[in-house]
Amino acid sequence: MSRYQEIQNELNAVSPAPLDLPKLYFLGDTGAGKTTIIRKLLGTEESKFPTTRQKRTTVAPTEYVIRNGTGFDLTVVLKPLSEIEGYVDEILKDAIGKFYKDRSKEKIVKNIRQTSDQRFRLYYLLSPKFSEEIAAQIAGLLPDLEAGVRAYQQDFPEDRDETGIFVEFVISELGNSYSDIRSAVIEEIQRLTSASCDGATLEPEWRLHKFETASKDKFVKK
């Protein structure tokens, strides 16, 4: 059984949809208006839910079930911690490599926004202030990066122009100076997850979190 089917089965068990409910699938390019149509169907245009902006698009499969009755509920899938750690590593190492190349402190915050293919977006989670703090720590790695690259150039003089490869090696050898940055980001993600999901945090395995309320306003805010 695929993980997608496993998750779908769990979702059906925790939050079953009414039987024989018609299904509509919205497919289209970014900015095509999918979310705008969903707002109209949900009657949430005034509350501007779901959120839609040019730089804040829907990045995960989302299902809305509209049915008669009272009460509102939502169920979210929390990814495994190891998967999130992998995304964070990818983003941070890419940002560090770009900083070594262009030496632009101003670009670091931009470079830690998301994975290169937009699979995972940190800027949905991290506040501007927190992002600036992480950027400052990355900028502080420059002396260690330069020293490490020089050492590799001395050890492999015939490849001294392969700076990009040397930087990758050095990043993997930074030790605590890198792991402290990584840990700070993971801890912030866990803090935000706990605050949003009533104490639930990311675990080794994926898990579901369900929220129920009789208030439409509380539902939209959550």
N, C-alpha and C positions, 0 to 999 in steps of 0.2 A: 504494500500500500504506500502511495506517495505521501510525503509530509503534508502536501496541500489537501489531499483527501482526508488525512487523519485530522487535520485542523478543522476542516469543514464538518466532519462528523461530530467533533467535540462542540463546535458552534451550534449545530443543530440540536444537540442534547441539552446544552445550557440555555440557549435562546431559540427555541423552535419557531419557525415561521408557520403561519396557517397553511393548511393543506390546499392544494389546487390554486394557490395565489398566482395570478398572472405575473410574469417577469419581463422587465424591460432592461435592455442592455444599452448603455451609453458609451459609444466609442468615438474617438476623434482626436485631432491634434490639440496641443496645448493652446488654450485660449479660444477654443471652438464654441464654448458656451454650454458645456455639459453641466457644470455646477449651477449655472444660472437657471437652467431648465429645472434642475432638482429643487432649487429654492421655491420655484413656482408650485411644484407638485407638493412640497411640504408645507407651503404657506408660511415660509420663514424669510420672506424678502425684507421685512422691516428689521428683523434681528440680524440680517446679513449672515445667515447660517445656511449651508457651510461657508466658511471663509473662502473668498476668491479674490486674488489680486494677481497682477502680472508676474510678480516674483514669489508668489505663495500658491502654487498649484497643488492639486491632489496627487500624492506620490504613492499611495497604497490602495489596493483594491478595497472598495467601500460599498457596502450594501445597505440600502434603506428599505425598511419594511413598513408600509403604510396600511393600517388596519383599523377597524372600528373598535371602540372601547376606550377606557381611561388608562392613564399612566403611560410612562415613557421609560424605555430602557436602552442601554447600549452595551455592547460587548466588544472588547478590544483584544487583539492578540499581541502579547508582549514577546518580542523576539528573544532567543537565547542570549545570555550575557556574552558568550564567546563570539557570537556573530557581530554584536555591537562593538566588542573590543577590536575585532578585525577591521571594521569600518573606521574606527577611531585611529588605529595604527596607520591605515592607508592614507587617511587625510593628513595626519600630523607629519608622517615621513615625507609625503609629497610636498607639504608646505615648507618643511625644513630644507629640502633639496632646492626648492625654488628660491628660498631666501638666500641660501649660499650662493646661488648663481647671480641673482639680481641685486642683492644687498639692500633691498627696499623694505624697511620696517613697515612702511605704510601699506604694503600689499599683503602682509601676513594675515591680517584679519580676513581679507577677501579669500585668501588661499585655504583657510581652515573652515570655509563655509560648508563644503560638501565634497563627496567623492567626485572624481573627474567625470564619471558617467551619471552623476546625480542619483545613484541608488540610495544614498543616505545623506541627509542634510543636517549638519550640526547647527546651522543658523536658525532652525526652527526651535532649538532647545536652549542654546546658550545666549545669555543676555549680552548686549554690547559691552558692558563693563567687564564681564567675565572673559569674553573673547579678547579684549584688550590686554587683560592680565596674562592670558596664555600666549598672546603674541609677544609680549615683553619677555617672557621666559624663553621663547624660541629665539628671539634676538640675542639673548644672553648666551646661547650655545655657540655663537660664532667663533670665539677663541679656540674652543675644543675642536670644532669642525676644521678650522684652518690648520691646527697642529696635526690633526689626524691625517688630513690630505697630504700635508708636507711629508709626513712619515712614509706614507704609501708611495709618494713620488720618489723618495730616496731609495726605498726598497725595490721599486720597479721603474727604474729610470727610462727603460725603453717604452713604457706605457704612461709616461708622466702627463700626457695630454688627455688621458681617459678620466678626466676629473669627475664626470657624472657617476661613473662606477665606483671611484674611490669614495665619493660622498656617501653613496649607499652603504658601503662597508663601514664607514665611520659612524653613520647614524645607528647601525645595528650594534655598535660597540660603545655607545655613549653611556650605558649603564644607568645609574640613578638619575643623572641629569635629564635623561629622556623619560625614564619610567615615572619620575615624579610628575612630569607634565601630563603624561598619559593617565596616571592615577587620578589626578585632579579633574580631568575631563570625565572619566568614568564615574567618579564620586558625584560630580554635579549631575550627570545623567540619572544616576540612581536616586539622588535627592529629589529631582524633579518628577521622576516616575512615581516615587512614594507619595509626593504631595498631590499628584494628579489621580492616583489610583488607590487612595485610602490606605496607604501603608504598604501596598504591594511593590516589590522591586523586581528587577531582572534576575532570573535564576539560570542555572546551567541548562535547563530545558525550557522550551517555550511554554507559556501558560496563558490562561484567559483571565480577564478581569471584567466583571459585570457591574454596572451601576443602574439603579432603578429609582425613579422619583415620580410623584404625581404632578410635579410642577414642570410645565413646558420651559419656563425661564431657567430653572435650575438645570434641566436637561441640556439646553442650548449652551449654557455657560460651561458645563462640564465638557 
